[in-house]
């Protein structure tokens, strides 16, 4: 069955290779692994693997904030609005302190004799031995005998009201701009993750639980959005408030400002110690969330299987155990981070008491006015409040950064090798040359395999489970990259072809069917979106979809979900075959495509697929050998090697592995038949 030597197109045209020959004696050297591949294994073994050093809070936060750079102008406007808004808010307590001085001066002035000057009132108080009272009067702007100046007081209060109103409007405008920046950033992040998923190799998804990956794409990105929305504006205004308030406090009284600053290092120390303990728990919380989502997704998808085998209690127990782990991680993270707020309030209250005591003594000594002390107390509250708010946001910030790390892990996963040259017109000649591949570096699967499939021929691949049949066709589709050797399509190495173009010329029907949420017409048209209604109906009739569609209430407009729960397994298989039929591929791959249909339908489908396979190369994987008797070439595989090849009659006559496999499919029926015949006389005798 060997063929004469031929030259391979994608190489230099001078290397001669004996095709369909296996073993170390093959003349062609194995292809070297691409640059950058990890020694000792295929490139996909490192896809999605965690980095050697795990990300920590600082780098992850800087990387997350770095994604805001495209909106620098909007962020600049946000900063200006925040500065003006905070400046107006900071000026408010000073104005209110002046209003307090007006009220207090009016109350004290009414108690002094009318017609005297302030200096005479101070001298009289000193003469009476009230030195503290005299010092306080000396600091006040009083008019003896006059009451409260309500006109001046009204102007001050109106100005304060205007300042606070303007500050609120500017703060609202700043929040509106910042929310737009955050949502556009998250929109771009979602788009990048979606595009990244399409560039990741299939082995990455083989190792990632579906629910865990969905949790990263949905829950974690939503958590990042919530974190940025709730923390960026607050952090900016809090920082500016601290700076503005601190400047006003030093302007009013440097001594009281130093008293208030004592609380800052104590607050920072408390926050750091608590944050370090809670960060690990937030990471664990989102990891357990992803694992729980994966567990729920599996249990829901396999709900019928769980019911059939009576595993409800085990599934519930596994869910309860994982749910308990998530509870403990979430409770620990929220509880520990929640300690920050009361701790900061305690530190702030200590500072408040110290300021009140020292400020009262300075008012009594005449060093400060009552209005300045009142303003300073407000500033002390404004000074500790943003620090407390930042501390209270620590749990949200840490949770968001933990989610960002998980999303960045997806974005940093190793992508499949880029495509280069567009393929020529495909006629369907497929050649494997010394191909070696393994999923696990320590477990060989396909080793030095060579074969040729001529255009228009049907190649059937048979063999026991785990022999590498499905892997063989997956390599043609470039779902996995080779460890050594190469595969050519019409003489062109498939690694030089864009994957989209390569796969666009190949039709594939798998044993595991997959339908999308939509109508039956949409699912059939998925094979070729630009197909006309007549072409869709012709494909449906050729594959016998039309036979059962008319029994459905809405015909081709019947809506099915992605699980296809309202159609049978065989009907789902027919729809997937119709999808491939409509695509009119140059190369056809059928992996147990008729395993879910009844015998009569299978016979009809064999005829339809015979027409479908005409003038195109076909690879057919089958366990029922009766379905591939007419194949042009049958490959018998064992342990990743082709042990026999030829037509059905040739392989049966050879009485080798294929013949034994072929006879084994009928031996049980023969034995059972003989047993029934032997049992009949005994039954009659009874």
Steps between C-alpha positions, in 0.01 A plus 500: 500500500798729495540771240810615316709776647383853434611857579332719758391842381543711814862401539795575269375263231807281525419280797358162404266328743367144492135553587278258692807360668555500873801448719840651569630401161301779335726729303347838587628665821239606749404865497666700774267656755421867448713760675395572852342163565560349836750215475359156548142569398267653244428874504150460634630347822583849626180666381305646790759393755550741791806717500795401714438796732146573602372853462461707817284796589732777379581382145144384441360836611741693277416278204128544560529878526723500192201391294353848559776671297295528176267736690765744620304810390186392682703410806664844488155661496395274787803612700433871437136464600602309812757767598248782462224305676721403792637856522149642533409235758815571702421873506158429652604429862709820510194703394285320757766575762475867407121476544557350845729794586228745390243331723736470797622860462140623491411305814808630689463857364142527627626424851755787494405860593392705200716796408828342611775400261633142467828614657317643801304172537823301498663734757196477726514121491868500592437746781239260636755216495342310203816469291375200296179684421701807405723296269195350333345846448826624351477229228136577419351763271229630738293816514400566865126535536428364148335164432540247219554650155242293313570673169864397504404158634250453213762591238747250649243219515381571145858488376557170683182356347612605153842342553354168612246500213769570240723233652219245478426583134867475405530173689198363311655605168829340597323175590315499167823537302687243708220246471518529122876444510463194722224340295686554171812350658305195615336478156844489341618244756207271421572532129868416555412193705252388233761543225760328716280195544487459122880514481564244772586146398259216564721339771449810716127429511567129558665587830258774609167405659226670303337660804835632626573666166149643476540640851813686393329641191178604677520522880856625523458768233177616664685520829775710337234735362341538841836559665609769254162674514487513877865566585656729237282803567509447875877454506558816295269719706632351824862576407417857396289549812785388722739744329257793510387441856858456618595837346205671671582337832859626493371844402263513797725340763829316439486356851157342454605382154790308651263348757272383217793358300592265783204284391633456142790256560285308747222471238743390228652236728160358593384495136813327371493226760134422440524527118785249478295243688186552292665504152575127507143425593360711216714309251372174651144632486506556124685175438234307689231697313639382167530141620144505633373637167679218320345244733150644453544513122604135489215389723245697300627383161506138617177525699340203328809287554506591868136393529553174312785385723341632818793728585291790628628465855863484390454805278329686781775399740770621260311826453456543874872441560608751234232744610632473856853577377367806316308606811806476720719690255236771443418531868866527593573757228199718580535470876870582512473786253190620683708555812671791325200732522438478878875512564530819298197650674662427836823671395302794362306540823824509698623779273167680536520494882859628497409788266195596708703515823796692356272730299289583808811593697621726217162676477508554873849643477403729215732330248211401273144608437209274563420505128851380412470211746159412363638510144802295606278232652313478170831478318616225733188306410559569131861391546423166663189430291681449165762286671221294652322477165815381326549243774140384467552456125800274560288187481339609173834607355671176598212296361517689171877457470465128573248477214732702277779248561273218386400689183861596428592133529268434204640793301857384569440139397716381213320531169508264208765568241406777253388428147707606201419417138152454352445152351459434130189336359445180693455176306529272800832312491602448864835361601638418844882489505668353810245657733554466874264634763413447864274676746723412792877515441541179699231304314565441128192497281589543129858425404654539152176455308489543119206461263349647183132571422444568130240752376148363486584189702335387819741404776350305788682493832420214735652357812443453870421786734802718569682398182519865383222508239334826606839652579599437139219714361549763769854542374370559149278779637801646688318478830837384632854567380733213412801396703685391186438439131245690291167473326449635150185588312553500124874515564480802735592466865184575697704695760554766231126536437269733692289283728179672398565431133610143568198416711270686263581234237433212737163366610489310828222295659578375848352225710416760765250730332470868584211728415472872564205679651278594205280349234571179311545712187769709677684189614508353151602835347789526748702293254470778239334825621460638145307195379161559341176353629496251213852380582412459868192296416695289249762416764225415748327271253827329402577418861139408595456795736197595295340168594454582869486882485146502365381310805610790723250778579702780335690296242835655414419792730491272805726654763740264672737574786873436492449161661238403240272370774186518283639275223636147524867406487461357152321812376778716640751287311304544177503879545878502546544286189276739305717785624810331356314412180406865446860618549615304193849438641802385301600265780248310711557350845237270651565386856235236580252728323219243495540360848176656632259410218291192445603227256257598224601867517863396505458314173338806344772724643768276358357573159481873572857507630616302200372787285651746745838328482511494121782707349644578842740330736332347806628369829250273672544376856271207570457230759230320305713354224199424285474873427845529339512188281503715183785728611787540252755457779457359849762580764520266796656687793638366826694706757539796265637295208351374177540124528301416187361683200308399190148437378245308703540181295879520512511544877250222566701268273820594686340362818678752722393756758221640281357156431499417870328832580247444221412150617476612864205724416294201389632224725292601800184494294588153366576366848178643636308345210648158569424531870137579424474195275648273766263641761184434296478116547554530874227758522263280304571208727398697803 
